[in-house]
């Protein structure tokens, strides 16, 4: 099941430029407030948080990441008032593309 | 090809009455059923802190969310610890805390004589044993159509277990009584929160109405053993009849407060609201559980002839009065027998209905009624976070009688 990818996810992966990936990594590791990396592991972004689920193990698709950012499942904060929709889309596409430890 | 999650949801929507399995190429109906019910082989390893769980019985959604596969729930009332679900909001603390469980300290506030007590001291104050249903608020999220964020639990984020510990009332009495004006019992979890995040954003701190002071126990024992780290040991707050999140693990502070906790998990989290709305303190909190039941056997297929349909039923804070079973998608119902032992109002009750069914496909489901006459709902209206799907329509199983 690890290979399963939504078509949208593949599109997003293909669409991300190097620049966009840098912006996504910056959000994830320091700017998101609180940064994703405080709680989550994502090797490609050198995120090593262990408080919440490991994104490398979960391997979420972009829609799952977007929903989590908007809803804040469990104790995860909601990011709807912390990030722009564009920033959330970028993070979602990036995580979907790189989760699992591989390089994009 | 779609993701497995999409497959599962499609099947379960189908299980409510409309067969859709055939619309997705490459997967047979049985494979769908097995995935939906959770009988397929495990694919993700168990996390270290729960490595002692029985792998074939568990669906590993994430390392913090492990579900019991539906047919593994038996008829002995109590769910064995090694197949009990796990839902941790945060990474558990270091296992050293359960190695010296008696030394764990809890701060009591909002009482006449506030002080910190160890588990060792609490064990001197009194003992009560209470079987309760522990059920995650999100149990059944995978049965809703809207793709709410979080683990898509089916039926297996629930289990009936036996707790032993000190009644909170005994502790309060020993500390001179509750301070004037207190309206809530506010319990704080002992998870370690890293730098770089405002503690209130992720702190596990839940408030419940103070009326529960006479039923809450502070448990150090579960199913006859010290509470394992995965389930909140050394000490866990048990609020009988309340959703899992209120049963705070690794409790380090118990306060009688005038207001509910300021933590997000209380203010905006675990609030029931329509799809698309943000959480807010004026919405209902996930406190008391609803009347609910589901069939645990058969769930996929069974030989024709005599069939013992069995399952579990509970009523939140009320005992179960009766359970009915339907084998025709809710068109007709037959009263099931409630099995002994009756472990009390907060436990679940196993039920059984013997039937004889000729070969064919049947939509089998159950409907419980509690002692107050509350009947399990037919369908559960969507709520934003996908909390507690209790409707007997989608809790039905589609069973092939061979």
HADDOCK unambig.tbl for C-alpha pairs under 7 A between the chains (distance, minus, plus):
assign (segid A and resid 4 and name CA) (segid B and resid 3 and name CA) 5.73 0.50 0.50
assign (segid A and resid 5 and name CA) (segid B and resid 3 and name CA) 6.76 0.50 0.50
assign (segid A and resid 6 and name CA) (segid B and resid 2 and name CA) 6.50 0.50 0.50
assign (segid A and resid 6 and name CA) (segid B and resid 3 and name CA) 6.94 0.50 0.50
assign (segid A and resid 34 and name CA) (segid B and resid 196 and name CA) 6.64 0.50 0.50
assign (segid A and resid 34 and name CA) (segid B and resid 197 and name CA) 5.51 0.50 0.50
assign (segid A and resid 38 and name CA) (segid B and resid 196 and name CA) 6.60 0.50 0.50
assign (segid A and resid 50 and name CA) (segid B and resid 91 and name CA) 6.60 0.50 0.50
assign (segid A and resid 51 and name CA) (segid B and resid 90 and name CA) 5.32 0.50 0.50
assign (segid A and resid 51 and name CA) (segid B and resid 91 and name CA) 4.64 0.50 0.50
assign (segid A and resid 52 and name CA) (segid B and resid 90 and name CA) 5.61 0.50 0.50
assign (segid A and resid 52 and name CA) (segid B and resid 91 and name CA) 6.12 0.50 0.50
assign (segid A and resid 53 and name CA) (segid B and resid 62 and name CA) 6.15 0.50 0.50
assign (segid A and resid 53 and name CA) (segid B and resid 63 and name CA) 6.07 0.50 0.50
assign (segid A and resid 53 and name CA) (segid B and resid 64 and name CA) 6.43 0.50 0.50
assign (segid A and resid 58 and name CA) (segid B and resid 62 and name CA) 6.23 0.50 0.50
assign (segid A and resid 64 and name CA) (segid B and resid 149 and name CA) 6.78 0.50 0.50
assign (segid A and resid 67 and name CA) (segid B and resid 149 and name CA) 5.43 0.50 0.50
assign (segid A and resid 68 and name CA) (segid B and resid 149 and name CA) 5.34 0.50 0.50
assign (segid A and resid 71 and name CA) (segid B and resid 149 and name CA) 6.52 0.50 0.50
assign (segid A and resid 73 and name CA) (segid B and resid 149 and name CA) 5.80 0.50 0.50
assign (segid A and resid 73 and name CA) (segid B and resid 150 and name CA) 5.38 0.50 0.50
assign (segid A and resid 74 and name CA) (segid B and resid 89 and name CA) 6.16 0.50 0.50
assign (segid A and resid 74 and name CA) (segid B and resid 269 and name CA) 6.87 0.50 0.50
assign (segid A and resid 75 and name CA) (segid B and resid 89 and name CA) 6.28 0.50 0.50
assign (segid A and resid 75 and name CA) (segid B and resid 202 and name CA) 4.98 0.50 0.50
assign (segid A and resid 75 and name CA) (segid B and resid 265 and name CA) 5.72 0.50 0.50
assign (segid A and resid 76 and name CA) (segid B and resid 202 and name CA) 6.33 0.50 0.50
assign (segid A and resid 77 and name CA) (segid B and resid 201 and name CA) 6.04 0.50 0.50
